[in-house]
Amino acid sequence: MASPAPLPPAEADPGARLVLAEHLLACESAVACARAVVEWLARRHGASTACVGPGDGAGASVCLASEGLTGAQQAALARAWDTQGSPLAGFRNRPGARWLAADAVEGAVMPGGFLAVPLGRSGAPAAALLVVGLPGPAVPEDVAWVASCAGPHLARQLASDARAPRRPEPDRLLRRVINAVSDPVLLTDTEGTLLFANARAEGLLAAGPDASPGRTRAVELNQRLFRETLAQGGTSVHRREVPLVDPLEGMDLLFELVTTPVLAPDGPSVVVSVLRNLTDLGRATQALGESYRQLRATEREARSERHRLDRVLDSVADPIILTDPAGGMVMMNDPAERLFAWPHEEGPGGESTLRRVRANDALFASFLANLLGPVNAGVSRWKSQLTLDEPSTGAPVPMEAMANKVLGDGGELTGIVTVFHDRTEVLERARLLERVKEVSSELEARVQSATAELAEQNEKLRRQAIQLEQASAAKSQFLANMSHEFRTPLNAILGYTNMLLQGVSGEMTPPQRRNLTRIDSNGRHLLEVINEILDITRIEAGRMPLHLSDFGIPELLQEVMAEMDPIIARSKLTVDTRLDDGLPGVWSDRQKVKQIVLNLLSNALKFTHEGGVHVVVEYQNATGTVAISVKDTGIGIDVSNQEKIFEDFQQVDSSPTRAYGGTGLGLSICRRLASMLGGRVSLQSAPGEGSTFTLHFPRRARRT
């Protein structure tokens, strides 16, 4: 069969269409015709293109030609063309092109969607299907022209090819011979598509339409494993193990895959594969190896147990001796060898050492006679105290010996295990215990004497504590009274000073007004100090009552800002407030909340030289708590001083030359007032980064 001339580049328009038409006329097979169309369109549009049509004889459809598609994608298109009810099968009797989404065919062969165009004679069912990967439903003019030109010609070629199949079936004798082989034998293309298989291979890699879901899944798994293993073979004879599944039993099988590439008579390469079942051989090898490993492990474990037993016996500090039924020594640990083993070295004192060892052996034999004699034949355990000699020094070693009979399965005596325990420490502990008892008696007498003296001291301390409480109460009462006495004349001084400043007694000179202003400022500062001392003494004396009422936080903040307005104006700082939306009303002591906020805002203005002060009010619905935060951009407070500033009369700088004035009672009063409200005052600060004081108190206070 003459091969047509190569196609020119598709961009040679309009001459490219004429050349394609001449090329189609020169084609003598449907495959060559489909390949010409696919290559022309692929170069024209730069997209994945395929032509699906009938296979050999009455077999399933195949991908006659493709560009840009894998073997799996070609197989998916062919299956969709044959499957009734699929979107592609509907094109057999539907004229005209149609665009389909990527998920129209199982496997998403073209992720961006594709254009499906039926090919064939006008008025007759489609003989093939042209698929072009295009992103939209518009049908290019070239695609429509190719469908109209190549469709009738391709239909004639397919009809001609059906009368003369391209791939003849193996003859019956060869098929019977191959089916008689017990090993699976397959004929596939280079991508793993099954072309021929004997009965054993079909049982593993083929499933009919009536197969159960379980068999179908097993066959699909086997096909995937077979293709993956086949893809690793290359172009030469190759051997590789491949695990498969028995579709009937569901058991795991192990095969050796032997692949041989073969060149088919019509040109394309095919692969002959033979699967040799290694399952039984593998299982036997695995079982033999496992038995060998268990045997070696048992031997190692036995040796390890013996060594472990020796190490355990040697690590025991007490001497241990194993004897036979006649009393002969069979085994002993290191501590026992030092007492009962004959010395091997010769030298000064060797005879005395040997004599002491023999004396110890005699004592031990006399001890064992209690168990070995007929009198105590029914006794299984014997315990006694022995005094042995240290062979090297001759020092007496008090021992407690415990002997136990070891009986066999039939109850016969097989040995005796004797454990010696050195009683030296026990006797020493007993002696020390007696000494401790004596010392304890002496100590008890001293403790009784010290207890009486301590009781006397406690009584003195109790009386001193009562006196201190009385003195503290007197001090608080004195401060409260004196503060009240100070406030009366001080208020008069402030009143008269205010009257003079208002010009009640006539006009004053600027120096007089300046002096009176200083008197008024210092008097008010003194009044503030007296008020703070009075507040702290009232709190300590428990005479600071709670006056609970309903009030709103926004109104309270307006009053605070109004009272602090002159100070804010002098500070030239930016002061703003932010309140949560829907802030609920509060049931608490309004005056004490206001006093705390005034104090925190006053401190923020005092210690902030530039920047601003922000007052934020939040309500935490989960805990029913109101939080009023005063955040400044001032000097900040080091962590080491953050607890100190809440103590009475304490400041960060308490020296006489400090830069900021004040009594050091403001924050102490705030914390105590917050505690009375059932809340607290928290602080977050760092030097140079400002401070944030926050008052946390319950929305509904409890009267205490």
Solvent accessible surface area in square Angstrom, and as a share of the most:
residue,aa,sasa,rsa
1,M,160,0.71
2,A,76,0.59
3,S,102,0.66
4,P,35,0.22
5,A,75,0.58
6,P,124,0.78
7,L,28,0.14
8,P,37,0.23
9,P,88,0.55
10,A,0,0.00
11,E,114,0.51
12,A,52,0.40
13,D,70,0.36
14,P,112,0.70
15,G,36,0.35
16,A,1,0.01
17,R,53,0.19
18,L,115,0.57
19,V,51,0.30
20,L,1,0.00
21,A,25,0.19
22,E,100,0.45
23,H,24,0.11
24,L,3,0.02
25,L,133,0.66
26,A,47,0.36
27,C,3,0.02
28,E,92,0.41
29,S,16,0.11
30,A,0,0.00
31,V,28,0.16
32,A,19,0.15
33,C,0,0.00
34,A,1,0.00
35,R,114,0.42
36,A,3,0.02
37,V,3,0.02
38,V,1,0.00
39,E,52,0.23
40,W,2,0.01
41,L,0,0.00
42,A,16,0.13
43,R,100,0.36
44,R,67,0.25
45,H,63,0.28
46,G,71,0.68
47,A,24,0.18
48,S,35,0.22
49,T,0,0.00
50,A,0,0.00
51,C,1,0.00
52,V,0,0.00
53,G,0,0.00
54,P,54,0.34
55,G,13,0.13
56,D,47,0.24
57,G,45,0.43
58,A,113,0.88
59,G,48,0.46
60,A,76,0.59
61,S,13,0.09
62,V,63,0.36
63,C,25,0.15
64,L,12,0.06
65,A,11,0.09
66,S,30,0.19
67,E,69,0.31
68,G,67,0.65
69,L,19,0.09
70,T,79,0.46
71,G,13,0.13
72,A,79,0.61
73,Q,49,0.22
74,Q,44,0.19
75,A,29,0.22
76,A,9,0.07
77,L,0,0.00
78,A,9,0.07
79,R,147,0.54
80,A,12,0.09
81,W,1,0.00
82,D,58,0.30
83,T,73,0.42
84,Q,171,0.76
85,G,82,0.79
86,S,22,0.14
87,P,55,0.35
88,L,0,0.00
89,A,18,0.14
90,G,32,0.31
91,F,0,0.00
92,R,81,0.30
93,N,124,0.63
94,R,89,0.33
95,P,117,0.74
96,G,47,0.45
97,A,38,0.29
98,R,119,0.44
99,W,72,0.25
100,L,12,0.06
101,A,46,0.36
102,A,23,0.18
103,D,121,0.63
104,A,29,0.22
105,V,4,0.03
106,E,157,0.71
107,G,65,0.62
108,A,46,0.36
109,V,3,0.02
110,M,7,0.03
111,P,113,0.71
112,G,53,0.51
113,G,1,0.01
114,F,0,0.00
115,L,0,0.00
116,A,0,0.00
117,V,8,0.05
118,P,22,0.14
119,L,3,0.01
120,G,19,0.18
121,R,111,0.40
122,S,120,0.77
123,G,90,0.86
124,A,52,0.41
125,P,92,0.58
126,A,13,0.10
127,A,29,0.23
128,A,0,0.00
129,L,0,0.00
130,L,0,0.00
131,V,0,0.00
132,V,0,0.00
133,G,17,0.16
134,L,20,0.10
135,P,120,0.75
136,G,24,0.23
137,P,101,0.63
138,A,80,0.62
139,V,70,0.40
140,P,35,0.22
141,E,128,0.57
142,D,11,0.06
143,V,0,0.00
144,A,52,0.40
145,W,58,0.20
146,V,1,0.00
147,A,18,0.14
148,S,78,0.50
149,C,44,0.27
150,A,0,0.00
151,G,0,0.00
152,P,42,0.26
153,H,20,0.09
154,L,2,0.01
155,A,6,0.05
156,R,121,0.44
157,Q,24,0.11
158,L,16,0.08
159,A,43,0.33
160,S,48,0.31
161,D,19,0.10
162,A,62,0.48
163,R,186,0.68
164,A,68,0.53
165,P,72,0.45
166,R,76,0.28
167,R,112,0.41
168,P,115,0.72
169,E,130,0.59
170,P,42,0.26
171,D,90,0.47
172,R,200,0.73
173,L,131,0.65
174,L,86,0.43
175,R,80,0.29
176,R,170,0.62
177,V,83,0.48
178,I,32,0.16
179,N,60,0.31
180,A,86,0.67
181,V,61,0.35
182,S,94,0.61
183,D,41,0.21
184,P,2,0.01
185,V,22,0.12
186,L,1,0.01
187,L,50,0.25
188,T,0,0.00
189,D,41,0.21
190,T,85,0.49
191,E,95,0.43
192,G,5,0.05
193,T,55,0.32
194,L,66,0.33
195,L,67,0.33
196,F,24,0.10
197,A,6,0.05
198,N,0,0.00
199,A,63,0.49
200,R,91,0.33
201,A,0,0.00
202,E,81,0.37
203,G,25,0.24
204,L,1,0.01
205,L,5,0.02
206,A,33,0.25
207,A,40,0.31
208,G,47,0.45
209,P,143,0.90
210,D,143,0.74
211,A,28,0.22
212,S,63,0.41
213,P,95,0.60
214,G,36,0.35
215,R,53,0.19
216,T,47,0.28
217,R,158,0.58
218,A,15,0.12
219,V,4,0.02
220,E,100,0.45
221,L,61,0.31
222,N,0,0.00
223,Q,54,0.24
224,R,136,0.50
225,L,39,0.20
226,F,5,0.02
227,R,98,0.36
228,E,91,0.41
229,T,14,0.08
230,L,16,0.08
231,A,85,0.66
232,Q,99,0.44
233,G,11,0.10
234,G,63,0.60
235,T,131,0.76
236,S,72,0.47
237,V,94,0.54
238,H,45,0.20
239,R,143,0.52
240,R,95,0.35
241,E,103,0.46
242,V,0,0.00
243,P,77,0.48
244,L,3,0.02
245,V,26,0.15
246,D,30,0.16
247,P,16,0.10
248,L,145,0.72
249,E,125,0.56
250,G,52,0.50
251,M,86,0.39
252,D,109,0.57
253,L,20,0.10
254,L,55,0.28
255,F,1,0.00
256,E,32,0.14
257,L,4,0.02
258,V,24,0.14
259,T,6,0.04
260,T,51,0.30
261,P,48,0.30
262,V,65,0.37
263,L,131,0.65
264,A,21,0.16
265,P,145,0.91
266,D,73,0.38
267,G,43,0.41
268,P,59,0.37
269,S,54,0.35
270,V,14,0.08
271,V,13,0.08
272,V,50,0.29
273,S,0,0.00
274,V,47,0.27
275,L,0,0.00
276,R,113,0.41
277,N,73,0.38
278,L,29,0.15
279,T,10,0.06
280,D,108,0.56
281,L,119,0.59
282,G,27,0.26
283,R,107,0.39
284,A,60,0.47
285,T,83,0.49
286,Q,125,0.55
287,A,59,0.46
288,L,131,0.65
289,G,22,0.21
290,E,72,0.32
291,S,63,0.40
292,Y,123,0.47
293,R,130,0.47
294,Q,106,0.47
295,L,101,0.50
296,R,95,0.35
297,A,43,0.33
298,T,82,0.48
299,E,71,0.32
300,R,124,0.45
301,E,106,0.48
302,A,62,0.48
303,R,124,0.45
304,S,40,0.26
305,E,86,0.39
306,R,140,0.51
307,H,97,0.43
308,R,104,0.38
309,L,88,0.44
310,D,48,0.25
311,R,141,0.52
312,V,76,0.44
313,L,29,0.14
314,D,65,0.34
315,S,88,0.57
316,V,50,0.29
317,A,88,0.69
318,D,35,0.18
319,P,6,0.04
320,I,26,0.13
321,I,0,0.00
322,L,54,0.27
323,T,0,0.00
324,D,49,0.25
325,P,62,0.39
326,A,93,0.72
327,G,23,0.22
328,G,33,0.32
329,M,73,0.32
330,V,96,0.55
331,M,62,0.28
332,M,40,0.18
333,N,3,0.01
334,D,66,0.34
335,P,11,0.07
336,A,0,0.00
337,E,78,0.35
338,R,156,0.57
339,L,9,0.04
340,F,5,0.02
341,A,40,0.31
342,W,129,0.45
343,P,39,0.24
344,H,171,0.76
345,E,126,0.56
346,E,165,0.74
347,G,44,0.43
348,P,148,0.93
349,G,45,0.44
350,G,21,0.20
351,E,148,0.66
352,S,25,0.16
353,T,25,0.15
354,L,46,0.23
355,R,151,0.55
356,R,60,0.22
357,V,1,0.01
358,R,124,0.45
359,A,45,0.35
360,N,1,0.00
361,D,38,0.20
362,A,63,0.49
363,L,71,0.35
364,F,5,0.02
365,A,61,0.48
366,S,71,0.46
367,F,6,0.02
368,L,4,0.02
369,A,56,0.44
370,N,48,0.25
371,L,3,0.02
372,L,63,0.31
373,G,22,0.21
374,P,124,0.78
375,V,139,0.80
376,N,32,0.16
377,A,71,0.55
378,G,82,0.79
379,V,52,0.30
380,S,68,0.44
381,R,149,0.54
382,W,82,0.29
383,K,112,0.47
384,S,37,0.24
385,Q,109,0.48
386,L,25,0.13
387,T,81,0.47
388,L,0,0.00
389,D,46,0.24
390,E,51,0.23
391,P,8,0.05
392,S,83,0.54
393,T,95,0.55
394,G,26,0.25
395,A,49,0.38
396,P,97,0.61
397,V,20,0.12
398,P,26,0.16
399,M,7,0.03
400,E,45,0.20
401,A,0,0.00
402,M,55,0.24
403,A,1,0.00
404,N,44,0.22
405,K,36,0.15
406,V,62,0.36
407,L,99,0.49
408,G,24,0.23
409,D,162,0.84
410,G,71,0.69
411,G,47,0.45
412,E,94,0.42
413,L,54,0.27
414,T,68,0.39
415,G,2,0.02
416,I,0,0.00
417,V,47,0.27
418,T,0,0.00
419,V,50,0.29
420,F,0,0.00
421,H,81,0.36
422,D,53,0.28
423,R,46,0.17
424,T,68,0.39
425,E,117,0.52
426,V,54,0.31
427,L,81,0.40
428,E,69,0.31
429,R,135,0.49
430,A,51,0.39
431,R,141,0.51
432,L,82,0.41
433,L,96,0.48
434,E,99,0.45
435,R,129,0.47
436,V,85,0.49
437,K,110,0.47
438,E,95,0.43
439,V,65,0.37
440,S,56,0.36
441,S,69,0.45
442,E,95,0.43
443,L,100,0.50
444,E,102,0.46
445,A,61,0.47
446,R,170,0.62
447,V,76,0.44
448,Q,113,0.50
449,S,74,0.48
450,A,56,0.43
451,T,76,0.44
452,A,67,0.52
453,E,106,0.48
454,L,106,0.53
455,A,58,0.45
456,E,96,0.43
457,Q,79,0.35
458,N,76,0.39
459,E,59,0.27
460,K,94,0.40
461,L,106,0.53
462,R,127,0.46
463,R,139,0.51
464,Q,94,0.42
465,A,46,0.35
466,I,72,0.36
467,Q,113,0.50
468,L,124,0.62
469,E,120,0.54
470,Q,115,0.51
471,A,59,0.46
472,S,55,0.35
473,A,62,0.48
474,A,59,0.46
475,K,91,0.38
476,S,7,0.04
477,Q,81,0.36
478,F,118,0.49
479,L,51,0.25
480,A,9,0.07
481,N,71,0.36
482,M,64,0.28
483,S,5,0.04
484,H,109,0.48
485,E,102,0.46
486,F,107,0.45
487,R,75,0.27
488,T,84,0.49
489,P,70,0.44
490,L,12,0.06
491,N,71,0.37
492,A,47,0.37
493,I,87,0.44
494,L,11,0.05
495,G,33,0.32
496,Y,146,0.55
497,T,6,0.04
498,N,59,0.30
499,M,86,0.38
500,L,61,0.31
501,L,33,0.16
502,Q,129,0.57
503,G,27,0.26
504,V,94,0.54
505,S,91,0.58
506,G,34,0.33
507,E,165,0.74
508,M,40,0.18
509,T,71,0.41
510,P,101,0.63
511,P,66,0.42
512,Q,92,0.41
513,R,99,0.36
514,R,120,0.44
515,N,78,0.40
516,L,24,0.12
517,T,67,0.39
518,R,143,0.52
519,I,83,0.42
520,D,22,0.11
521,S,67,0.43
522,N,98,0.50
523,G,7,0.07
524,R,125,0.46
525,H,93,0.41
526,L,89,0.44
527,L,31,0.16
528,E,96,0.43
529,V,27,0.16
530,I,9,0.04
531,N,48,0.25
532,E,26,0.12
533,I,40,0.20
534,L,21,0.10
535,D,23,0.12
536,I,7,0.03
537,T,2,0.01
538,R,78,0.28
539,I,26,0.13
540,E,80,0.36
541,A,51,0.40
542,G,66,0.63
543,R,120,0.44
544,M,26,0.11
545,P,66,0.41
546,L,21,0.10
547,H,127,0.57
548,L,21,0.10
549,S,46,0.30
550,D,104,0.54
551,F,20,0.09
552,G,21,0.21
553,I,0,0.00
554,P,52,0.33
555,E,96,0.43
556,L,0,0.00
557,L,7,0.03
558,Q,127,0.56
559,E,65,0.29
560,V,1,0.00
561,M,43,0.19
562,A,70,0.54
563,E,92,0.41
564,M,12,0.05
565,D,81,0.42
566,P,75,0.47
567,I,65,0.33
568,I,24,0.12
569,A,70,0.54
570,R,172,0.63
571,S,35,0.23
572,K,184,0.78
573,L,17,0.08
574,T,88,0.51
575,V,27,0.15
576,D,63,0.33
577,T,57,0.33
578,R,135,0.49
579,L,53,0.27
580,D,49,0.25
581,D,144,0.74
582,G,78,0.75
583,L,30,0.15
584,P,39,0.24
585,G,43,0.41
586,V,1,0.01
587,W,71,0.25
588,S,0,0.00
589,D,2,0.01
590,R,65,0.24
591,Q,114,0.51
592,K,11,0.04
593,V,0,0.00
594,K,23,0.10
595,Q,54,0.24
596,I,0,0.00
597,V,1,0.00
598,L,35,0.18
599,N,33,0.17
600,L,2,0.01
601,L,0,0.00
602,S,41,0.27
603,N,30,0.15
604,A,5,0.04
605,L,10,0.05
606,K,82,0.35
607,F,57,0.24
608,T,6,0.04
609,H,124,0.55
610,E,137,0.61
611,G,52,0.50
612,G,4,0.04
613,V,0,0.00
614,H,69,0.31
615,V,1,0.01
616,V,26,0.15
617,V,0,0.00
618,E,71,0.32
619,Y,54,0.21
620,Q,82,0.37
621,N,124,0.64
622,A,108,0.83
623,T,98,0.57
624,G,23,0.22
625,T,26,0.15
626,V,0,0.00
627,A,6,0.05
628,I,0,0.00
629,S,21,0.14
630,V,1,0.01
631,K,108,0.46
632,D,11,0.06
633,T,68,0.39
634,G,11,0.10
635,I,76,0.39
636,G,13,0.12
637,I,22,0.11
638,D,61,0.32
639,V,117,0.67
640,S,90,0.58
641,N,36,0.18
642,Q,30,0.13
643,E,112,0.50
644,K,65,0.28
645,I,10,0.05
646,F,12,0.05
647,E,96,0.43
648,D,41,0.21
649,F,117,0.49
650,Q,60,0.27
651,Q,32,0.14
652,V,73,0.42
653,D,67,0.35
654,S,60,0.39
655,S,44,0.28
656,P,137,0.86
657,T,123,0.72
658,R,84,0.31
659,A,94,0.73
660,Y,56,0.21
661,G,46,0.45
662,G,23,0.22
663,T,32,0.19
664,G,12,0.11
665,L,0,0.00
666,G,12,0.12
667,L,21,0.10
668,S,3,0.02
669,I,5,0.03
670,C,1,0.01
671,R,84,0.31
672,R,69,0.25
673,L,1,0.00
674,A,0,0.00
675,S,75,0.48
676,M,48,0.22
677,L,4,0.02
678,G,57,0.54
679,G,20,0.20
680,R,139,0.51
681,V,7,0.04
682,S,32,0.20
683,L,28,0.14
684,Q,139,0.62
685,S,22,0.14
686,A,32,0.25
687,P,81,0.51
688,G,66,0.63
689,E,137,0.61
690,G,4,0.04
691,S,6,0.04
692,T,26,0.15
693,F,16,0.07
694,T,14,0.08
695,L,0,0.00
696,H,31,0.14
697,F,1,0.00
698,P,39,0.24
699,R,66,0.24
700,R,138,0.50
701,A,9,0.07
702,R,210,0.77
703,R,157,0.57
704,T,150,0.87
